[in-house]
Each structure stands twice: as C-alpha cells, then as structure tokens.
Amino acid sequence: MTKALVTGATGFLGRHTARRLARMGWEVYGQGRNLELGKQLGQEGVEFLAGDLREAESGRFCRGMDVVFHCAALSSPWGKYKEFYTCNVEATRHIVEGCRRHGVGRLVHISTPSVYSSQQHRFAIRESDPLPKRPANGYAATKLIAEQVVGQASREGLPAFMLRPRAIFGPMDNALFPRLLAANKSKGVPLMNGGRAKIDLTCVENVVDAMLLCCEAPLSASGRAYNITNGEPLMFSELITRLFSLLELPLHTRRLPYPVAYTAAAMMEGIHRVLPVLGEPLLTRYSAAALGISQTLDISLAREQLGYHPRVTTDEGLHAFAEWWREQP
C-alpha cells in the first residue's frame, strides 16, 4: 500500500488530494493546522497530523512516506513578505530536508503561475519563457524561491516534480470564487476594459489528476515545473456571467479602465500599508492584473512529459461548484 503525506491537508487543494487518495486505498497522512477540519479528514480515512511546517522539526512528517504532496502555502494577493517567506520558503525547505533525510520516493510540489504575472498581456506562456524581472508580489516572489529550493534538491538526487496550476476552483473553494462573490455583494465585480481579458482556470480534480501523474511519470521528467490548466481560456466577462447564472444570483459589475483600477489599487495598498489594521485592500495591483490582463498558459509540456489531459471541463467544474455552494448554510 502506498503511503503518502499531504501537507496543507486542511486547505482547498490539500483536502481534495487527501480525500481522493483515501478513496483510492492509499495510506494517507494529512498535515494541517485546522483541528476541526482535521477531525473531518479523520472520518474520511485520513490520519491527521497537527503541526506547523514553519517549525524546523516538521520534516519528521516525511518519515516512512513513499510520496509527499506539498500543497501547504500562504496564498494571498496581500500580506507581509516575512510571513510569505516563512510559510512558502522555510516550510518548503523543511519538507525537502525531511524527504531527503527519510528517503521519500517522490515529492510533488505545488507552485503557482503567479511567477508569470506582469502588466503585459501574455498568451500561451511556456515554462521556459523568461519571467518578469520583478515578481508581482510577496506570494509570487517566495513561491519562485521555493521552486529553486525544490529544483536544487532534485539536482542533488531527490525525485521532485513542480506544478503551476492556474486559478484552481471547485467545491470547497475558499478563495477564488468566494472573493468574486464578496465583491459582487459589496460594490460589484470590477470589470476592467469590458472584461475582455482572457484567463485560464483549472478544476481542482484536474490538479489532483496531474499530481497523481507525477507519481507515475519517468524520473527523466523530474526537476521541472509544469503548467496545469483546463486548456480552455475564456474571457473574464464570460466566466462571471456563467458563474452567477449557475448560482442564480444577480451579477453586479463596476466598469473601470484598467489604468484607473491599477492606480486606485496602488493607492489602496499605500493606505493599508500605513494602517495594517484595515487588513487586505478591496483591490490590489496583483488582483487588478489578474482580472484585467490576459494571461494564458501552454500545457503541452505536461501533456508530453506527464500524460496530462484535463478530464473535467470548465463547465462541469462550474456546475460542481454551484451545486456545492447552494448546499452551504
């Protein structure tokens, strides 16, 4: 029986991964900090390991594992760089060291295509394309450093695979679509330049499929980062129209020229930086770019090296999210 550790198992992607592995009959251990969700995982056949990966000794969670799926991260468009660094770089370093010390067979590391984020429209981005000279925010910067940590370990003998899934969504999504719902309920979803920006999304089940493919891929495919999407780019306006129609909610939008939105976001960031008690700004420059600048990814490398083919379509994923959302209190 394959023994696997899923870090961040109480998060969105981690929960889906741990539950899928348990249904497949794997011996699954889920690391996380949310004790309540940890209890739920325990009822679904996942052995919950409460702990904080920022602690140096957290590499102990890797002991005896055949595979480690590293999903844990601080993922947010806003926050202090130090917090991003400890959660995304130091925690990854602890997991990598644990994998090497305990002879783990494979490490599957979840990274992000935020490393490509810029103020320029970009289409069919390949993993080998040049990255922006300056990362978009602390999240993108620290996830890129984490990739370098994993890549170095791979060059030194640890079979490791890195995935860059774009805009993950589906049941239990606690970030992407909930942010749009909150904006709709507040002042309206920002619609920059008519919502014509083309974006990629990825159904969470397709991401888990890609993670499992990393367990079977030839070792010659290790040490690389792979773009993962649904392979169905669509305009932002089309996405929100479909989403709110399925949720049977009125869609409220705010039409904004992108330069105006970007300038407003920069001003908000300045205010919130001076007054951190205000929390996350309503709009950040990173979020403005994500909604107003086209960015699509080329997934041919994942198709060729991992055998990845998106199984769940975007429409199917939207329906699954809508059904789950309607069941929530």
N, C-alpha and C positions, 0 to 999 in steps of 0.2 A: 504494500500500500504506500502510495506517495505521500510524504509528509511535507506540509507547506506552512510557511509563515506569511501572513498578510499584515503588513503594517498599515496603520490608519484604517483598521477594520471597522471602526465606528463612523467613518466618513462615507460619503456617497459612493465613490468607486470601490473603496475597500469593502463595504458591506455587500455590494453586488458580487464582488470577486469571492469573498469568503463563503457566501451562501451558495454560489454556483459550484465551487469546489466540494463543499459538503454534500451537495446533491449528487455529485459525480462519484462519491465514495472515498474521497481523499481524507486523510487525517489532517484536519485544518486547525491552525492556531491563529487567532486574531489578536493583534496588539492594538491597544487604543487607550483613551483616557476617559471616555464616557461610560461610566459604570452601568447606567441604566440600559443603554444600547448594548453594552457587553452582555448583560443578562439575557437580552433578546437573542443575541447570537448564540449564547449557550443553549437556548431552547431549540435552536436550528442546527445543532450538531457541530458547532464551532467552539473550541476550547479558548475561552477569553483570557488574555494576558494583559492585565492592567499595568501600564507603565508609560514613562516619558522617554522618548528617543533622544532627547537632548542630554540625558544623563550618560556619562561616559561608559558605564557598565551595561548599557542597553543592548550591546552586541550579544549578550548572553541569550537573547531571544532566538538567535540563529542556531543555537546548539541542536544538533541532531536533525536539522532540516535538509530535505532534498532540494527544495526550491524556496526562494524568498521573493515575494511580490512586494516591492516597496512603493506603496501608494500614499504614505503619510507625507503631508506637506502643509505649509501655511500658504494658502492660495487666496489672494485678495488683491484688488487693484489699489489698495491703500494700506499703509502701515509703516512702522519703523523698520529701518534697514536691519538693525541689530536683531530684531525678532525674526525677520525673514532669514537672516544668516544662521541663527541658532537652529531654527526649525528645518530649513532646507539644505544647508550645507553641513553643519556639525552633525545633525541627526543622520544624514546620508553617510557621512564618514564613519559614524559608529556602526551602522548597518554593514557597510562594506568591510570594515575591520572584523566584524563578527562573522561574516560569510567566509572570509579568508581564514580566520582562526579556527573555525569549526568545520571547514571543508565542505561548505554548501555547494551543491552541484551546479545550480544556476541562480542568477539574480536577474529579476525583471524590474527595471527602474522606470517609474512613471515620471516623465519630464513634461515639457509644455512647448507648444509652438509660439508662445508669447516671446520667445527669443527672437522671432522674426519681426515682431511688432515695430512699425515705423510710421512716419507721416506720409508715406508714399503708397499708392495703390500697387499691389503686387499679386500676380496670378501664377498658379501652378508652381509654387515655390518648392524647390528641391532641397533636400537635406544638405547638399553640398554647396548651395548658393551662399554668397557672402552674407554675414549677419550685420545688422546695423552697428555702427561704431559705438553707439551708446545705447545700453538696454533701456527699455521703455519705463521700467520702474524697479523697485527693490525685489519684487517677485521674480521678474524675468532675469534680473542680474544674478540672483542667488541660485535659481534653477540651472542657469548656464554653468555656474561654478560647480554645482552638484554633478552635472553631466561630466565635467572634467575629472572629478574625483572617481566616478564610475569608470570612465574611459581609461584612466591610468591604471586602475585595478585590473581591468580587462587585459591591458597590455602586459601586465605582470602575471597573468595566468588565470584570473577569475572569469569564467564564462558569464558575461553580463550583456543584457540587451536593454536598450533605452527606447521608450515610446513617447512620441509627441502627439497625443490625441487633442484634437481641436474642438473646443466648446462641447463638452460632454453633457448630455441631457437624458432624461428618462425618469421613471418612477423613483421617488426618494431624492430627486434633485433638490438641493438646499441652497443653490447659488444662482445659476444662470437664469432659469425661468422665474424663480421667486423674485429676483431683482427687477425683472420686467413687470411682473405683477404689482410689485410695490410702487414702481414708477407710474404705472397706469392708474393706480389708486390715488397717488399723490398729485403730481402736476401733469401727468401724461408721459408717455414713452417718447423720448427725444427722437425725432425723425429728421436726420440731417441730410440735406441735399435730396429730399424726397424719398429717403430710404432706399436709394439705388445701390448702395454698397453691396457687393457680393461677398458672402461669407460661407464658410464650411461649418458643419456641425457633425457630431458623432454620437450615435446611440450608445448608451452605456454597455449594452450587451455586445456590441461590436468591439468595444475596447477590451472587454473580458476575453472575447474570442482571440484578439491579437495577442493578449498576454499568454494565453494557453498555447498559441502557435510558437511563441518563443521557447516553450519547454520542449518542443519537438524539432525546432529548426537546427540545421547543421551548425557546428561550432564555428565554421567559417563566417557565419552571419553575425557572430557576437562582436561586441565592441563598437557597434554602430547605433545611431539614433534613427528611428523610423517615424515618418509622418503617418498618422492614423486619422482618417475622416470617413464619412459616409460616401464620399465620392460624388456628392450631389450638391454642388454650390447653388445657392439661391439668394435672391435679393432680400435684404433685411425687411423691407416692407411686406414682402410675400410671406416671410416667416411669421411675423407678428399677426398678420391677417389670418393665416391658417390657425395659429395657436389660439387666439382669442375667440375665433369662430368655434373651435372644438370645445373650448371651456364655456361657451355660451355666455361670454362677458362682453359688454360694450368696450370697444377699443378707443382710448383717448390718446392722442398724439400731440406733440409740440413740434411744429416745423421750425427748424433752425438751419441757417447756413453753417457749414462746418467751421469756418474761421471764427464765427461768433461763439459757437459752442465750445471750441477749444480755448478761446480766450476766457470765457466765463468759467470753464473748468479750472484753468490756471489760477484765476482769482479766488475761487472757492478753496483750492488747495492751499493757497497762501494764508487764508483766514483760518482754516482748520489746523494748519501747522502752528500758527501762533496760539490758537485756542484748541488744543487737542481734546479737551473735554467734550467738544462738539462731535467727536467720532469721525466716521467716514463721510467725506463730502458727497452731496447728492450726485455730482458728476465729476469724474477725474479725467485728466488728459488721456490716460490709458483707455478708460471706458469710452471716451469720445471717439478715439481712433478705432476701437473695436466695433463700434456701431456705425461709424461714418466713413471708414477707409476700407476698401476692398482688400481682402486677403484670402486667397485660396491656396490649397496645398496639393502637390503632386504626390500620390500614394503608390506610384509604380514600384519604388524600391521595396516597400512592404509586400506588395503583390509578388515580386520576383524572389525575394530572399526568405520571406516568411510564409508565403502562400496565402496572404491575407486577401479576403474578398468580403466586403460589407454584406452581412447576412440580413440585418434588419434595416428596412428602408426608413427614410426620414419620416414619411407619412405614418408608417407603423409605429415609429418611436413617439411621434406627436400624439397619436391616439392612446398609446400606453400611458404617457404622462398625464393626459387629460382624464383618463379613467381613474388613475391613482389619485390625482388631485381632488376629484369630485368626492372621493371616499374619505378625505381628511376632514376632521372636525371644523 
